[in-house]
Amino acid sequence: MKNKFITGSLLLLVLAIAPGCKKYLDRNPLSTFSQADFYNNAAQVQQALTGVYNAFGARTVSPGFNNPTPYYSKMDLYTELGHERGLNGTIASGAYNSTNGTVSELWTAFFQVVQRANNLLFYMTKAQSTMSEAEYKRVQAEAKVLRGLAYWHLIQYFGDVPFFSAPPSTPEEIYSFTRTDKKVIIDFLIEDLTTSAADLDWLPSQFGRVSRGVSLGTAARLAMLMGTNEYYTKAADLTDNIIANGPYALNPVYGNLFRKAGQTANVGNEIMFIYPYGDADPGSFNYLNLVQGSRNQGGQSSHFPSQFLVDLFECVDGKNIAESPLYNPARPNRNRDPRMKQTVIVPGDTVIVQGFTSMVYNINATVATFNTTTLAITFPSATTNQDSLNAFGARQNGLGNYWRKYLQDRDINGTAGNFFKVGWVYMRYAEILLINAEAHLEKGSSASVVANAVNRVRARAGMPNVDPAILGSTQRLKALVRREKMVELANEGLHMADLRRWDDGAYAARIMPGQIYGQTTSNMRLTAGVGLEFTAPAAVPTFDATYEVPFDYTGSAARRLQRETRIYNANQHRLCPIPQGELDKNKSLIQNPNW
């Protein structure tokens, strides 16, 4: 295999280093040197490694690279789990093409990671004599993990992509690279990651770095992309190793995973890889709660959870909302999976943010204020409800619900509301358990093996174990494992790979197209001893018989918010198009089918 690369100069890409962890990781990123006069000692190698981390780091990919919001926060919006306000032509809509800015930036962002990692791996030999053997191998291994994670993203979005394991040997190679079969890439990377994992400790050398568990977990993610028994077996073996030998456990408090203090404590070492923001670094922050926050509390409200996701959460009896006698459409936040309250905000939920009016979220014309001392609700109030009446709020431009995950520490450290310090979690132990469950299920392991991993995740959330009746049905158990991955990992940017992979694309073809419905449009009333409730709630959706997910909302369409009508062509939309700019520069590249 020829080793080729997309550009010839390290300098072209290191100039785009994102703000955020550069000081927090106690290293200065590479920014003013070229390959010819760099990598001469351990300090410069460490600077270059930080440059790789920063390329992978917490910045949005669209619009532009200057917004420090984690790009992972957008990725679930390209699936059935989310919706992006007021934008036409998003990946989720299906109404986009090869000139789409997000597509181009995804390609550029992750190939930037690949290039920085390859340059480091190739040129760091110059500094080998200045480094201990352990440090040298650790830097190599960390760069390989970040390269593997970058390719996991590229493959899930684009399929077969150009594969580079070293910088270009000649300038001509820059404009002649072709696409490599994803199996070849994945085989190389799984071997690369499993071998280099031995050079890393189970826990990271520094908060925000990768570790042995992340190396093996990345290999497992890549194996799952292949979707065959051989690779499900690889994923099961890799995650079995992590579970058996790693120092990881589930944090008993789910919500603490997405709060500053909880991330710092990291009980159980559940957080395996995180992009941290430095408390003492004024340039280290993101705008996450600006784009996800309530209009009443200073947010822009442009990222929304879908009603599909909201309705996917079971009731506390382990039954879906179409089956459970505990579900009341007038009070949809009651008797639900406790993770729902930590993930989304729906009408009737209390929202408490320091420095802003504490409220009970609703879609009436005025805010329902909430007294945090007496717990009294004032409704209606004299405060205009921007979430309902503002042209960019959740009712006018969204689906009527908000994200809560990652947003509960809005003004922590005394910073302004949009200078957010809560880190973004890239990988955690719950994901490893759920990959393990799905891999074992797909390769034909016993239902008890599958249930063991799933039940650990459900028990932490306060949900009952898998019903024995479901354990007796492979199809129902598969549906449950998939739902569990969606609700546990929602708004963590991981679902796109599953969406496109499940049942060789049949799941996406079933779920993605059609009208997107939202929350009930009915006003709410305050009932003594009860709280806020809808006066005329929408009916429960019909669940799909095969996938056991919310599917048909047409029976309550007149009482629901309605947004874009999504297009999904199974022969086209399983992959994104190769950016037109890349095709124009390199005539050896071939476009994905039907683009």
Legacy VTK file of the C-alpha trace (Angstrom):
# vtk DataFile Version 3.0
C-alpha trace
ASCII
DATASET POLYDATA
POINTS 595 float
0.000 0.000 0.000
1.351 3.405 -0.913
1.477 5.969 1.866
0.148 9.258 0.628
-1.227 12.400 2.148
-3.573 15.198 1.379
-1.269 18.224 1.716
2.460 18.774 1.820
2.913 21.143 4.718
2.392 20.627 8.398
2.311 24.379 8.798
-0.843 24.743 6.704
-2.819 22.765 9.235
-1.239 23.646 12.542
-2.255 27.272 12.016
-5.855 26.167 12.598
-5.240 24.832 16.100
-8.397 25.222 18.155
-8.490 26.951 21.537
-9.345 24.930 24.574
-7.014 22.340 26.045
-3.664 23.762 24.977
-2.877 25.213 28.409
-4.891 22.661 30.297
-2.738 19.880 28.886
0.370 21.832 29.948
1.811 21.901 26.461
2.113 24.565 23.780
0.848 23.427 20.397
3.083 23.390 17.373
2.360 26.570 15.421
5.436 28.159 13.923
7.746 25.389 12.806
7.919 23.113 9.775
9.027 19.502 9.668
12.552 20.493 8.682
13.392 22.247 11.914
11.086 20.612 14.438
10.817 17.286 16.347
14.351 17.683 17.645
13.680 16.952 21.312
11.094 15.616 23.738
9.512 19.019 24.355
8.885 19.588 20.663
7.457 16.093 20.275
5.056 16.793 23.124
4.051 20.080 21.487
3.333 18.244 18.265
1.257 15.655 20.120
-0.806 18.456 21.647
-1.324 19.716 18.100
-2.885 16.348 17.241
-5.155 16.527 20.294
-6.198 20.053 19.398
-7.043 19.006 15.848
-9.298 16.321 17.304
-10.499 18.729 19.936
-13.573 20.587 20.919
-14.543 22.924 18.103
-17.517 22.905 15.818
-17.081 21.903 12.188
-19.981 23.954 10.849
-20.332 26.830 10.393
-16.599 27.353 10.209
-13.821 26.294 12.548
-13.774 29.356 14.794
-16.638 28.449 17.131
-15.212 26.385 20.019
-18.408 24.394 20.545
-17.706 20.628 20.437
-18.506 19.286 16.985
-19.820 16.113 18.600
-22.782 18.182 19.817
-23.933 18.499 16.200
-23.556 14.886 15.160
-26.757 13.530 16.719
-28.620 16.358 14.973
-27.828 14.574 11.699
-29.843 11.548 12.873
-33.351 10.765 14.080
-32.307 11.811 17.608
-32.083 15.547 16.953
-32.981 18.589 14.925
-31.110 21.755 13.991
-33.060 24.991 14.068
-33.905 26.864 10.903
-31.328 25.223 8.667
-32.229 23.733 5.309
-29.972 21.236 3.659
-28.538 19.560 6.758
-27.267 15.999 6.594
-30.383 14.828 8.434
-32.737 16.532 5.970
-31.284 14.653 3.020
-31.633 17.847 0.953
-27.944 18.595 0.554
-25.166 17.907 -1.938
-21.410 17.638 -2.360
-20.936 21.398 -1.919
-22.436 21.329 1.597
-20.181 23.162 4.055
-20.604 20.649 6.878
-19.581 17.783 4.629
-16.454 19.625 3.519
-15.518 20.557 7.070
-16.013 17.024 8.405
-13.656 15.749 5.713
-11.092 18.472 6.401
-11.281 18.279 10.193
-10.641 14.567 10.505
-8.021 14.412 7.790
-6.270 17.199 9.662
-6.053 14.859 12.657
-4.680 12.121 10.410
-2.052 14.396 8.932
-0.837 15.745 12.237
-0.636 12.224 13.673
1.252 10.909 10.646
3.705 13.799 10.643
4.391 13.229 14.321
4.855 9.469 13.912
7.164 9.924 10.933
9.364 12.771 12.154
9.568 12.078 15.876
12.357 9.593 15.228
14.647 12.646 15.177
14.028 13.068 18.910
14.137 9.430 19.955
17.551 9.724 21.609
16.261 12.544 23.839
13.314 10.525 25.176
12.934 7.518 27.421
11.700 4.385 25.693
8.439 4.454 27.655
7.716 8.097 26.793
8.561 7.574 23.136
6.249 4.574 22.832
3.486 6.333 24.738
3.528 9.313 22.371
3.454 6.971 19.384
0.517 5.068 20.842
-1.476 8.206 21.666
-1.022 9.537 18.129
-2.187 6.211 16.709
-5.324 6.258 18.855
-6.243 9.752 17.674
-5.592 8.712 14.069
-7.820 5.667 14.576
-10.623 7.782 16.035
-10.355 10.182 13.088
-10.735 7.307 10.632
-13.710 5.969 12.572
-15.447 9.257 11.837
-14.346 9.418 8.217
-15.498 5.880 7.455
-18.906 6.299 9.081
-19.530 9.462 7.063
-17.859 8.672 3.744
-17.241 4.910 3.562
-14.070 4.083 1.611
-11.675 7.008 2.032
-8.033 7.734 1.204
-5.786 5.988 3.689
-2.523 7.509 4.877
-0.086 6.038 7.353
2.789 8.462 6.621
3.370 11.855 5.002
3.708 11.999 1.184
7.005 10.947 -0.325
6.668 13.279 -3.323
4.598 16.402 -4.059
2.898 14.574 -6.932
1.287 12.138 -4.531
-0.764 14.926 -2.981
-2.984 15.122 -6.063
-3.184 11.450 -6.971
-4.466 9.647 -3.904
-7.398 7.270 -4.330
-9.932 5.707 -1.989
-9.048 2.596 -0.007
-11.518 -0.177 0.840
-12.714 0.477 4.387
-11.956 -3.152 5.328
-8.287 -2.618 4.515
-8.232 0.534 6.659
-10.086 -1.082 9.536
-7.887 -4.205 9.524
-4.754 -2.058 9.618
-6.054 0.153 12.399
-7.364 -2.682 14.605
-3.951 -4.346 14.473
-2.244 -0.995 15.015
-4.397 -0.110 18.012
-4.321 -3.484 19.733
-0.538 -3.640 19.420
0.115 -0.083 20.578
-2.348 -0.433 23.474
0.369 -2.275 25.389
2.415 0.948 25.437
-0.323 2.812 27.283
-1.513 2.487 30.864
-5.157 1.680 31.571
-5.605 5.194 32.951
-4.355 8.247 31.031
-1.062 9.880 31.855
-2.885 13.194 32.124
-6.547 14.212 32.283
-7.680 14.613 28.686
-5.258 12.062 27.177
-6.087 8.657 25.748
-5.260 5.359 27.438
-5.095 1.618 26.828
-8.843 1.346 27.289
-9.467 4.061 24.700
-7.095 2.344 22.255
-8.946 -0.964 22.560
-12.314 0.818 22.596
-11.441 2.612 19.352
-10.515 -0.706 17.779
-13.906 -2.063 18.898
-15.716 0.913 17.371
-13.935 0.296 14.078
-14.779 -3.403 14.140
-18.470 -2.624 14.618
-18.465 -0.594 11.386
-17.901 -3.762 9.339
-21.149 -5.374 10.489
-20.133 -9.006 9.975
-19.842 -11.913 12.394
-16.037 -11.911 12.123
-15.831 -8.300 13.219
-18.548 -8.570 15.848
-16.377 -11.287 17.364
-13.389 -8.927 17.305
-15.440 -6.194 18.996
-16.694 -8.637 21.629
-13.161 -9.833 22.378
-11.786 -6.303 22.575
-14.486 -5.103 24.949
-14.299 -8.340 26.979
-10.654 -7.434 27.572
-11.531 -3.921 28.732
-14.291 -5.177 31.014
-12.179 -7.937 32.528
-8.911 -6.052 32.959
-9.581 -2.333 32.933
-10.045 -0.196 36.075
-13.427 1.081 34.885
-16.852 1.095 36.516
-20.087 3.022 36.099
-20.429 6.275 37.997
-23.446 5.678 40.275
-24.818 9.155 39.438
-25.501 9.377 35.710
-25.939 13.153 35.632
-22.521 13.769 37.192
-20.836 12.571 34.006
-21.896 15.828 32.352
-21.182 18.274 35.165
-17.883 19.919 36.001
-17.434 18.546 39.515
-18.533 15.080 38.470
-16.053 15.038 35.612
-13.232 16.129 37.890
-14.031 13.400 40.424
-14.680 10.825 37.675
-16.033 8.230 40.079
-15.358 4.728 38.807
-13.139 6.079 36.020
-16.192 5.851 33.791
-14.995 8.786 31.697
-12.256 7.225 29.592
-11.520 10.110 27.203
-12.596 13.714 27.638
-11.768 17.111 26.153
-11.263 19.223 29.299
-11.497 22.980 29.658
-8.997 24.658 31.936
-10.372 26.489 34.957
-7.493 28.952 35.014
-7.350 29.460 31.250
-9.668 32.250 30.026
-9.234 31.029 26.466
-10.463 27.543 27.292
-14.249 27.378 26.961
-17.095 26.452 24.652
-20.478 27.862 23.639
-22.394 24.633 24.168
-25.122 25.990 26.400
-25.471 29.033 24.170
-26.542 26.862 21.217
-28.540 24.422 23.360
-29.882 26.682 26.106
-33.344 28.104 26.710
-34.192 31.503 25.186
-35.454 32.526 28.629
-31.998 31.897 30.046
-29.773 33.547 27.480
-29.496 30.701 24.981
-29.749 30.771 21.201
-31.721 27.524 21.072
-30.450 26.045 17.832
-29.882 22.398 18.822
-32.930 20.362 19.839
-33.641 16.759 20.811
-36.235 15.110 18.610
-39.615 13.964 19.844
-38.526 10.523 18.646
-35.796 10.532 21.294
-38.091 11.874 24.013
-40.662 9.174 23.314
-37.975 6.497 23.128
-37.346 6.653 26.880
-39.231 3.885 28.652
-41.360 4.276 31.740
-39.883 3.147 35.039
-41.631 -0.225 34.669
-39.443 -1.005 31.637
-42.274 -0.652 29.114
-42.463 1.884 26.302
-44.956 4.735 26.478
-47.390 2.934 24.163
-47.507 -0.070 26.501
-47.020 1.248 30.024
-50.025 2.107 32.202
-47.749 4.584 33.980
-47.561 6.956 31.007
-49.803 10.025 31.058
-49.632 12.166 27.845
-50.717 15.207 29.874
-47.602 14.874 32.036
-45.010 13.226 29.786
-42.118 13.817 32.207
-43.532 11.630 34.979
-42.719 7.955 35.652
-40.008 7.861 32.998
-36.518 6.381 32.793
-34.481 8.659 35.138
-31.970 9.273 32.329
-34.641 11.181 30.462
-34.663 14.007 33.032
-30.865 14.165 32.841
-30.844 14.189 29.032
-33.753 16.355 27.850
-36.095 19.070 29.131
-39.770 18.583 28.286
-42.828 20.619 29.284
-43.393 20.286 33.014
-39.688 19.925 33.873
-38.017 22.270 36.323
-35.062 24.237 34.967
-32.743 25.817 37.532
-29.820 27.911 36.307
-27.907 30.323 38.529
-28.201 33.926 37.431
-31.451 33.346 35.531
-35.103 32.857 36.374
-35.688 29.324 37.627
-38.704 28.011 35.809
-40.914 25.082 34.956
-40.532 24.684 31.221
-43.742 25.177 29.256
-44.911 26.450 25.859
-47.555 28.935 27.029
-47.231 32.707 26.514
-45.676 33.360 29.941
-42.978 31.683 31.983
-43.876 29.448 34.919
-41.452 30.708 37.584
-40.125 28.323 40.213
-39.043 29.273 43.729
-36.071 27.080 44.614
-36.607 27.630 48.364
-40.360 27.121 48.746
-40.724 25.006 45.558
-43.746 27.143 44.699
-44.723 27.634 41.058
-46.137 30.954 39.840
-48.209 30.492 36.702
-49.194 32.382 34.709
-46.576 35.007 35.436
-45.820 38.473 34.089
-42.695 37.226 32.271
-42.984 36.660 28.524
-42.038 33.117 27.540
-39.291 33.473 24.934
-39.158 29.711 24.450
-42.703 29.897 23.143
-43.021 33.307 21.482
-39.516 34.090 20.237
-39.113 33.378 16.525
-36.055 31.241 17.281
-37.384 29.438 20.350
-38.262 25.810 20.813
-41.914 26.217 19.826
-41.492 28.456 16.776
-38.396 26.837 15.298
-37.691 23.656 17.248
-39.530 20.548 18.323
-40.717 21.829 21.698
-38.033 20.216 23.877
-34.510 21.149 24.996
-31.335 19.298 25.851
-30.384 19.119 29.528
-27.316 16.893 29.193
-24.165 19.018 29.535
-26.149 22.155 30.475
-26.653 22.023 34.241
-23.509 24.003 35.133
-24.189 26.998 32.922
-22.293 29.667 34.835
-19.812 27.506 36.712
-16.530 29.206 37.718
-18.333 32.542 37.623
-17.806 32.920 33.891
-20.296 34.459 31.507
-23.094 32.163 30.430
-21.632 31.259 27.065
-18.061 30.676 28.302
-18.721 27.119 29.326
-16.190 24.950 31.172
-17.831 21.523 31.262
-15.695 19.060 29.278
-16.896 16.986 26.352
-16.815 13.213 26.936
-15.575 11.306 23.887
-15.639 7.787 25.332
-16.943 6.295 28.547
-17.338 2.862 30.065
-21.092 2.632 29.468
-20.417 2.739 25.727
-17.939 -0.132 26.085
-20.561 -2.217 27.910
-23.167 -1.526 25.238
-20.763 -2.279 22.364
-20.013 -5.504 24.198
-23.697 -6.358 24.492
-24.431 -5.649 20.834
-21.341 -7.477 19.573
-22.153 -10.572 21.615
-25.762 -10.463 20.432
-24.791 -10.176 16.780
-22.217 -12.956 16.950
-24.691 -15.320 18.574
-23.690 -15.373 22.244
-26.292 -16.353 24.812
-28.972 -13.880 25.853
-27.640 -13.988 29.422
-24.228 -12.705 28.275
-25.911 -9.871 26.390
-28.209 -9.032 29.286
-25.366 -8.945 31.792
-23.792 -5.892 30.155
-27.102 -4.169 29.418
-28.448 -4.714 32.914
-25.410 -3.032 34.434
-26.171 0.122 32.458
-29.900 -0.049 33.203
-29.355 -0.696 36.913
-27.160 2.383 37.253
-29.992 4.411 35.725
-32.542 2.923 38.121
-34.272 0.845 35.454
-35.363 -2.806 35.808
-33.399 -5.652 34.292
-34.306 -6.890 30.840
-37.675 -8.640 30.917
-37.298 -12.461 30.651
-39.844 -12.429 27.815
-37.512 -10.191 25.813
-34.536 -12.432 26.561
-36.404 -15.235 24.818
-36.632 -13.312 21.535
-33.493 -12.427 19.608
-35.319 -9.757 17.624
-36.791 -8.093 20.716
-33.471 -8.259 22.540
-31.764 -6.640 19.545
-34.357 -3.847 19.567
-33.805 -3.280 23.286
-30.002 -3.170 23.019
-30.273 -0.620 20.229
-32.737 1.532 22.185
-30.459 1.328 25.187
-27.540 2.667 23.152
-29.674 5.556 21.913
-31.046 6.706 25.261
-27.846 6.141 27.262
-25.584 7.907 24.758
-27.947 10.553 23.353
-26.343 13.929 22.593
-22.870 12.395 22.743
-22.322 12.356 18.977
-21.978 8.594 18.548
-25.233 7.471 16.960
-24.567 8.193 13.278
-22.379 5.103 12.926
-25.136 2.885 14.337
-27.889 4.558 12.334
-26.157 3.796 9.051
-24.916 0.353 10.052
-27.949 -1.304 11.611
-29.497 -3.995 9.409
-27.256 -2.926 6.550
-29.073 0.384 6.274
-32.639 -0.939 6.565
-33.148 0.725 9.956
-32.230 4.168 8.591
-34.405 3.660 5.522
-37.353 2.910 7.799
-36.849 5.657 10.384
-35.270 8.657 8.671
-37.667 9.770 5.895
-40.869 11.741 6.343
-42.336 14.546 8.401
-40.613 15.372 11.680
-43.123 15.832 14.492
-42.515 17.488 17.828
-44.085 18.101 21.204
-47.766 18.714 21.887
-48.909 22.214 20.846
-51.515 22.388 23.598
-51.274 25.011 26.340
-50.632 23.904 29.902
-52.388 24.557 33.196
-51.229 24.504 36.794
-53.226 21.985 38.783
-52.968 22.072 42.563
-51.137 19.055 43.935
-50.235 17.953 40.420
-48.164 20.617 38.685
-48.141 21.730 35.068
-50.047 19.521 32.662
-51.218 19.736 29.068
-54.871 20.645 28.664
-55.223 18.769 25.370
-52.247 16.413 24.973
-51.361 14.683 21.734
-51.928 10.964 21.465
-49.121 8.458 21.905
-47.316 7.575 18.648
-47.466 4.129 17.129
-44.291 2.105 17.637
-42.674 0.204 14.794
-43.292 -3.516 15.177
-39.761 -4.573 14.220
-37.568 -1.889 15.746
-39.875 -1.014 18.676
-39.236 2.712 18.325
-41.703 5.633 17.918
-42.645 5.672 14.273
-46.086 6.978 13.287
-47.243 10.350 14.635
-49.912 10.997 12.007
-52.749 10.135 14.374
-51.881 13.162 16.509
-50.438 15.405 13.779
-52.960 18.213 14.353
-51.793 18.566 17.958
-48.063 18.430 17.349
-45.333 20.770 16.201
-44.188 19.922 12.685
-40.828 20.722 11.157
-38.879 19.593 8.123
-39.910 16.719 5.899
-36.802 14.627 5.612
-35.674 12.838 2.467
-33.877 9.516 2.697
-32.763 7.535 -0.334
-31.352 4.201 0.819
-29.104 4.027 -2.255
-27.665 7.471 -1.585
-27.900 8.702 1.986
-26.114 5.898 3.813
-22.958 7.865 3.020
-22.192 11.542 2.626
-20.836 12.762 -0.703
-17.125 13.305 -1.147
-16.740 17.125 -1.017
-16.844 18.632 -4.477
-13.725 20.659 -3.775
-11.746 17.448 -3.240
-13.043 15.953 -6.488
-12.100 19.107 -8.352
-8.539 19.011 -7.035
-8.003 15.282 -7.442
-9.453 13.548 -10.494
-8.471 10.149 -9.057
-11.222 10.354 -6.423
-14.555 8.713 -7.231
-17.828 10.052 -5.826
-20.106 7.953 -3.613
-23.090 6.314 -5.358
-25.942 8.537 -6.588
-24.332 11.798 -5.561
LINES 1 596
595 0 1 2 3 4 5 6 7 8 9 10 11 12 13 14 15 16 17 18 19 20 21 22 23 24 25 26 27 28 29 30 31 32 33 34 35 36 37 38 39 40 41 42 43 44 45 46 47 48 49 50 51 52 53 54 55 56 57 58 59 60 61 62 63 64 65 66 67 68 69 70 71 72 73 74 75 76 77 78 79 80 81 82 83 84 85 86 87 88 89 90 91 92 93 94 95 96 97 98 99 100 101 102 103 104 105 106 107 108 109 110 111 112 113 114 115 116 117 118 119 120 121 122 123 124 125 126 127 128 129 130 131 132 133 134 135 136 137 138 139 140 141 142 143 144 145 146 147 148 149 150 151 152 153 154 155 156 157 158 159 160 161 162 163 164 165 166 167 168 169 170 171 172 173 174 175 176 177 178 179 180 181 182 183 184 185 186 187 188 189 190 191 192 193 194 195 196 197 198 199 200 201 202 203 204 205 206 207 208 209 210 211 212 213 214 215 216 217 218 219 220 221 222 223 224 225 226 227 228 229 230 231 232 233 234 235 236 237 238 239 240 241 242 243 244 245 246 247 248 249 250 251 252 253 254 255 256 257 258 259 260 261 262 263 264 265 266 267 268 269 270 271 272 273 274 275 276 277 278 279 280 281 282 283 284 285 286 287 288 289 290 291 292 293 294 295 296 297 298 299 300 301 302 303 304 305 306 307 308 309 310 311 312 313 314 315 316 317 318 319 320 321 322 323 324 325 326 327 328 329 330 331 332 333 334 335 336 337 338 339 340 341 342 343 344 345 346 347 348 349 350 351 352 353 354 355 356 357 358 359 360 361 362 363 364 365 366 367 368 369 370 371 372 373 374 375 376 377 378 379 380 381 382 383 384 385 386 387 388 389 390 391 392 393 394 395 396 397 398 399 400 401 402 403 404 405 406 407 408 409 410 411 412 413 414 415 416 417 418 419 420 421 422 423 424 425 426 427 428 429 430 431 432 433 434 435 436 437 438 439 440 441 442 443 444 445 446 447 448 449 450 451 452 453 454 455 456 457 458 459 460 461 462 463 464 465 466 467 468 469 470 471 472 473 474 475 476 477 478 479 480 481 482 483 484 485 486 487 488 489 490 491 492 493 494 495 496 497 498 499 500 501 502 503 504 505 506 507 508 509 510 511 512 513 514 515 516 517 518 519 520 521 522 523 524 525 526 527 528 529 530 531 532 533 534 535 536 537 538 539 540 541 542 543 544 545 546 547 548 549 550 551 552 553 554 555 556 557 558 559 560 561 562 563 564 565 566 567 568 569 570 571 572 573 574 575 576 577 578 579 580 581 582 583 584 585 586 587 588 589 590 591 592 593 594
